[in-house]
Amino acid sequence: MQVYKVGGAVRDRLLGLPVTDVDRVVVGASTEEMLAKGFRPVGADFPVFLHPKTGEEYALARTERKSGRGYGGFTFYASPEVTLEEDLIRRDLTINAMAEDDQLNLTDPYHGQRDLEARILRHVSPAFAEDPLRVLRVARFAARYAGLGFTVADETMDLMRQLSESGELQALTAERSWKEISRALMEDHPQVFIQVLRDCGALKELMPEVDALFGVPQPETHHPEIDTGLHTLSVLEQSSLHKQPLTVRWACLLHDLGKGLTPEEEWPRHIAHEHTGLKLIKAVNERFKAPKDCQELALLVGQYHTHGHRALELKASTLLELLQSFDIYRRPQRFEEFIAACEMDARGRKGLEQRSYPQADYLRGAAKAARAVAVQPLLEQGFKGPELGEALKRERLKALKAYKEAATA
């Protein structure tokens, strides 16, 4: 019975990066032996055990064979006869198919260390194509390690392209897809994730609404980069540079989907794209079963981001409607995330990445002015029910008019 660290722990140690998750594989042991040593079994699909003292996971070396569509379409085989090399060959990338023992002796049958040094993401074997989720995983690794100069090997990109064209991506569950997408958006270079998916044809299969933005022009006066797809990538890049949370990054990805519906004869203008895009944002939200906070912010940013950019020009009544739409009194954080998404949108333009965004502080000030209106005096005046709501609205409008006058004087 031999125990090895495998996968990410080995890869990141060799890259000189912090090691967070440690996966271990056990060679030469049976389920009965693991149980006899006090290991606790977990997972019904294949033999994984928890260490009796540390609680860390140990998996028996196993082989797997494709037996159907989707994630459940695999047959696993684990026994003491399965070798370390046989276990490693079923992994996705060569850089994830290395193992080391407690003395840091490296087992690298598929040249992962060589690909690490060459900064190449390369599949281990043709079995890569048996799980379509690996297309998203490779794109996510490309996003994670882009700053180190990693690129996807040509032959791996070809295989990803074949997978995208095969229809296999449609077999992915919303849960598995969202797990990869959400992790990828939180990497240092989330725009690389989208670009790699587009390069291999997967974006067209998974998010045709986003793919449709590439090649769609915008007015050069506002968007020097012109192409809406490139603008979306730049907005994502800014969201990462500014350490935005997942909710904001998801909203940044989807905010301009309406521009993909503009008839060519109306290009480069996109009148009312904020409203036409809502049905597309809703469709993408539902397709991946995005968390509720991500769904809500994406829809609100899609609908109101141009209000954010024009904040200083908005009438006090329009400003009040905007604040009410976000329920700033009970959900102040959501409005703060809206402001952040608007700022990322403004900065995600060629040559304008460092431009100031005074709308942010103006909107925060407006929200503060509206929140400062007290309810108690109105209650003391006898207002209640719907009348109280109307009176509160009048007072908030009055406060916003005074704020606007002072702020723009």
C-alpha positions in Angstrom: 0.0 0.0 0.0 1.5 3.3 -1.2 0.1 6.8 -0.8 0.9 9.6 -3.3 -0.1 13.3 -3.6 -1.6 13.9 -7.0 -2.9 16.6 -9.3 -3.1 20.2 -8.2 -0.9 19.8 -5.1 2.0 18.6 -7.1 1.4 21.0 -10.0 1.3 24.1 -7.8 4.3 23.1 -5.7 6.3 22.8 -8.8 5.1 26.2 -10.0 6.1 27.7 -6.6 2.4 28.6 -5.8 0.6 28.0 -2.5 -0.9 24.5 -2.2 -4.4 24.6 -0.9 -6.2 21.4 -1.8 -4.3 18.1 -1.5 -5.6 15.0 -3.3 -4.1 11.6 -2.4 -4.3 8.3 -4.3 -3.7 5.0 -2.7 -2.0 2.2 -4.8 -2.0 -1.5 -3.9 -4.9 -1.4 -1.4 -8.4 -2.8 -1.3 -11.6 -1.3 0.2 -11.4 -4.0 2.9 -7.8 -2.9 3.9 -8.8 0.8 4.0 -11.7 0.0 6.3 -9.5 -2.2 8.5 -7.2 0.7 9.0 -10.1 2.9 10.2 -10.7 4.9 7.0 -14.3 6.0 6.6 -15.9 5.5 3.1 -17.6 8.5 1.4 -19.2 8.8 -2.0 -21.2 6.0 -3.7 -19.7 6.4 -7.1 -16.1 5.4 -6.5 -14.0 4.4 -3.5 -12.9 7.5 -1.6 -12.1 7.4 2.1 -11.6 9.8 5.0 -8.5 9.5 7.1 -9.5 8.4 10.7 -7.5 11.2 12.3 -7.1 14.1 9.8 -10.3 13.7 7.9 -8.4 14.2 4.6 -9.6 12.3 1.5 -7.8 9.3 0.1 -9.0 7.7 -3.1 -8.1 4.2 -4.3 -6.2 4.1 -7.6 -8.8 3.4 -10.3 -9.5 3.2 -14.0 -12.6 4.4 -15.7 -14.4 3.7 -19.0 -17.0 5.7 -20.9 -20.3 3.8 -20.8 -22.9 6.5 -21.6 -23.6 10.2 -22.0 -23.0 12.8 -19.4 -21.3 12.8 -16.0 -22.9 9.5 -14.9 -21.8 7.7 -18.0 -18.7 6.1 -16.6 -17.8 2.7 -15.2 -15.1 2.8 -12.5 -12.8 0.0 -11.6 -10.6 0.1 -8.4 -8.4 -2.8 -7.1 -4.9 -3.3 -5.7 -3.8 -4.2 -9.2 -4.4 -0.8 -10.7 -1.1 1.0 -11.1 -0.3 4.6 -10.4 0.3 5.2 -14.2 -3.1 3.7 -15.0 -4.8 6.1 -12.5 -2.9 9.1 -13.8 -3.7 8.5 -17.5 -7.5 9.1 -16.8 -6.8 12.7 -15.7 -7.4 15.7 -17.9 -4.1 17.6 -18.4 -0.5 16.4 -18.2 0.2 19.1 -15.6 -2.5 17.4 -13.4 -1.2 13.9 -14.1 1.8 13.9 -11.8 2.3 12.3 -8.4 4.8 12.5 -5.6 5.5 10.4 -2.5 6.3 11.7 1.0 10.0 12.2 0.0 8.9 14.4 -3.0 10.0 11.8 -5.5 8.1 12.7 -8.7 6.2 10.2 -10.9 5.6 11.9 -14.2 4.8 9.3 -16.9 3.0 11.8 -19.2 5.6 14.6 -19.2 3.6 17.1 -17.0 6.8 18.8 -15.7 8.0 19.4 -19.2 4.6 21.0 -20.1 4.8 23.1 -16.9 8.1 24.5 -17.9 6.9 25.1 -21.5 3.7 26.7 -20.1 1.5 24.4 -22.1 -2.0 23.0 -21.2 -2.1 19.6 -23.0 -4.5 16.7 -22.6 -3.1 13.4 -21.3 -4.8 11.0 -23.6 -7.7 10.7 -26.1 -9.9 9.7 -23.2 -10.0 13.5 -22.5 -12.9 13.7 -24.9 -15.0 11.3 -22.8 -16.1 14.1 -20.4 -17.2 17.3 -22.1 -16.8 19.3 -18.8 -13.1 19.2 -19.5 -13.6 21.8 -22.2 -14.6 24.2 -19.4 -11.9 23.0 -17.1 -9.1 23.7 -19.6 -10.6 27.1 -20.3 -10.6 27.7 -16.5 -7.0 26.6 -16.1 -6.1 28.9 -19.0 -7.8 31.8 -17.1 -6.0 30.8 -13.9 -2.5 30.6 -15.4 -2.6 33.2 -18.2 -0.5 35.5 -16.1 2.3 32.9 -16.1 2.1 32.6 -19.9 0.2 29.4 -20.2 -1.6 28.6 -23.5 -3.6 25.6 -24.7 -1.8 23.1 -26.9 -2.9 23.1 -30.5 -3.9 19.4 -30.4 -5.9 19.9 -27.2 -7.7 22.9 -28.8 -8.5 20.6 -31.8 -10.0 18.0 -29.4 -12.0 20.7 -27.6 -13.3 21.9 -30.9 -14.4 18.4 -31.8 -16.1 18.1 -28.5 -17.9 21.4 -29.0 -19.1 20.3 -32.4 -20.2 16.9 -31.2 -23.2 18.1 -29.2 -21.7 16.5 -26.0 -21.7 19.8 -24.2 -25.5 19.8 -24.2 -25.3 16.7 -21.9 -23.7 18.8 -19.1 -25.9 19.5 -16.2 -26.5 23.1 -15.1 -24.9 22.4 -11.7 -21.6 21.1 -13.2 -21.4 23.9 -15.8 -22.1 26.6 -13.2 -19.4 25.2 -10.8 -16.8 25.6 -13.6 -18.1 28.9 -14.9 -18.3 30.5 -11.4 -14.8 29.3 -10.5 -13.4 30.6 -13.8 -15.0 34.0 -13.4 -13.2 34.4 -10.1 -9.8 33.6 -11.6 -7.2 36.4 -12.3 -8.0 36.5 -16.0 -11.7 35.6 -16.4 -11.7 37.1 -19.9 -9.3 34.4 -21.0 -11.9 31.7 -20.0 -14.5 33.3 -22.4 -11.9 33.7 -25.1 -10.8 30.1 -25.0 -14.4 28.9 -25.0 -15.0 31.0 -28.1 -11.8 29.8 -29.8 -12.9 26.2 -29.6 -16.5 26.8 -30.5 -17.8 26.0 -27.0 -19.1 29.5 -26.3 -21.5 29.3 -29.2 -22.9 26.1 -27.7 -23.0 27.1 -24.1 -23.7 30.9 -24.3 -24.8 31.8 -27.8 -26.0 35.1 -26.4 -22.5 36.1 -25.4 -20.9 34.6 -28.6 -23.3 36.7 -30.7 -21.7 40.0 -29.4 -18.4 39.4 -31.2 -18.4 41.3 -34.5 -21.2 43.6 -33.4 -19.9 47.3 -33.6 -20.6 50.1 -31.2 -20.2 53.9 -31.7 -16.4 54.6 -31.7 -16.9 57.9 -29.8 -18.1 55.9 -26.8 -16.3 52.7 -27.5 -12.9 53.0 -29.1 -12.6 49.2 -29.1 -15.8 49.2 -31.3 -16.5 45.4 -31.1 -19.1 44.6 -28.4 -17.5 41.2 -27.7 -14.1 42.7 -27.1 -15.7 45.3 -24.8 -17.3 42.5 -22.8 -13.9 40.8 -22.4 -12.4 44.1 -21.2 -15.2 44.7 -18.7 -14.5 41.2 -17.3 -10.8 42.0 -17.1 -11.5 45.2 -15.2 -13.8 43.3 -12.8 -10.9 41.0 -11.9 -8.3 43.8 -11.6 -10.7 45.6 -9.2 -11.3 42.4 -7.2 -15.1 42.4 -7.7 -17.2 39.6 -6.3 -18.9 36.9 -8.4 -22.2 38.7 -8.6 -20.6 41.7 -10.2 -18.5 39.6 -12.6 -21.5 37.7 -13.8 -23.4 40.9 -14.4 -20.4 42.3 -16.3 -20.5 39.3 -18.6 -24.2 39.6 -19.4 -24.8 43.4 -19.2 -24.8 44.1 -23.0 -26.5 41.0 -24.4 -29.3 43.1 -26.0 -26.7 44.5 -28.5 -26.6 41.1 -30.1 -30.2 41.5 -31.1 -29.8 44.9 -32.8 -30.6 44.6 -36.6 -27.5 45.2 -38.7 -29.1 48.2 -40.4 -29.2 50.0 -37.1 -25.5 49.4 -36.3 -23.5 50.9 -34.5 -26.4 52.3 -32.4 -28.2 50.0 -30.0 -31.4 51.8 -29.0 -33.2 50.2 -26.0 -30.7 47.3 -25.8 -31.1 47.5 -22.0 -34.7 46.2 -22.3 -34.3 43.9 -25.3 -31.4 42.1 -23.5 -33.5 41.2 -20.4 -35.0 38.1 -21.9 -31.5 36.9 -22.9 -30.1 37.5 -19.5 -33.0 35.7 -18.0 -32.4 32.7 -20.3 -28.7 32.5 -19.5 -29.5 32.8 -15.7 -31.9 29.9 -16.0 -29.8 27.7 -18.2 -27.0 27.6 -15.6 -29.3 27.9 -12.5 -27.1 30.8 -11.3 -27.6 31.7 -7.6 -30.4 34.2 -6.9 -28.1 37.1 -6.1 -26.2 36.6 -9.4 -29.5 36.4 -11.3 -31.0 39.5 -9.7 -27.9 41.7 -10.1 -27.4 40.7 -13.8 -30.9 41.6 -14.7 -30.8 45.0 -12.8 -27.4 45.9 -14.3 -28.6 44.9 -17.8 -31.7 47.2 -17.4 -30.1 50.2 -15.6 -26.4 50.4 -16.5 -27.0 53.3 -18.9 -28.8 55.1 -16.0 -25.7 54.6 -14.0 -23.5 56.2 -16.7 -26.0 59.2 -17.1 -26.5 59.5 -13.3 -25.5 63.2 -13.2 -28.1 64.0 -15.9 -31.0 62.1 -14.4 -34.0 64.0 -13.1 -34.6 63.6 -9.4 -37.8 61.6 -10.1 -35.8 59.1 -12.4 -33.1 58.9 -9.7 -35.7 58.0 -7.1 -37.2 55.3 -9.4 -33.7 53.8 -9.9 -33.1 53.7 -6.1 -36.5 52.2 -5.5 -35.8 49.5 -8.1 -32.8 48.4 -6.1 -34.6 48.5 -2.8 -31.7 50.5 -1.3 -33.3 50.7 2.1 -33.2 46.9 2.7 -30.6 45.9 0.1 -27.9 48.5 0.2 -25.1 46.1 -0.8 -26.9 45.3 -4.1 -26.9 48.9 -5.1 -23.2 49.1 -4.2 -22.6 46.1 -6.5 -24.6 47.8 -9.3 -22.4 50.9 -9.0 -19.3 48.7 -9.2 -20.6 46.9 -12.4 -21.3 50.3 -14.0 -17.8 51.5 -13.2 -16.3 48.3 -14.7 -18.4 48.9 -17.8 -17.1 52.4 -18.1 -13.5 51.3 -17.6 -13.7 48.4 -20.0 -13.1 50.5 -23.0 -9.8 50.8 -24.9 -7.7 53.7 -23.6 -10.2 54.6 -20.9 -9.3 52.1 -18.3 -8.0 54.7 -15.9 -10.7 57.4 -16.5 -12.4 58.5 -13.3 -16.0 57.6 -12.7 -17.7 60.5 -10.7 -21.1 58.8 -11.2 -20.1 56.3 -8.5 -19.9 58.8 -5.6 -22.8 60.7 -7.0 -25.0 57.6 -6.8 -23.8 56.8 -3.3 -24.6 60.3 -2.2 -28.1 60.0 -3.7 -28.8 56.8 -1.9 -27.6 58.3 1.3 -29.9 61.3 0.9 -32.9 59.1 0.2 -32.1 56.8 3.1 -31.8 59.8 5.4 -35.5 60.6 5.1 -37.0 59.6 8.4 -40.3 57.8 8.7 -41.2 58.8 12.3 -42.2 62.4 11.6 -44.6 61.2 8.9 -46.1 58.7 11.4 -46.5 61.5 13.9 -48.4 63.5 11.3 -50.9 60.7 11.0 -49.8 59.1 7.7 -50.4 55.3 7.5 -50.8 52.6 4.9 -50.6 53.7 1.2 -50.7 57.3 2.3 -47.6 56.9 4.3 -45.8 55.3 1.3 -46.8 58.3 -0.9 -45.7 60.8 1.7 -42.4 59.0 2.1 -41.9 59.1 -1.6 -42.6 62.9 -1.7 -40.1 63.5 1.0 -37.4 61.4 -0.6 -38.0 63.2 -3.9 -37.6 66.5 -2.2 -34.4 65.3 -0.6 -33.0 64.1 -3.9 -33.9 67.4 -5.6 -31.9 69.2 -2.9 -29.0 66.8 -3.2 -28.9 67.1 -7.0 -29.0 70.9 -6.8 -26.1 70.9 -4.3 -24.0 68.2 -6.0 -24.3 69.7 -9.5 -24.1 73.4 -8.6 
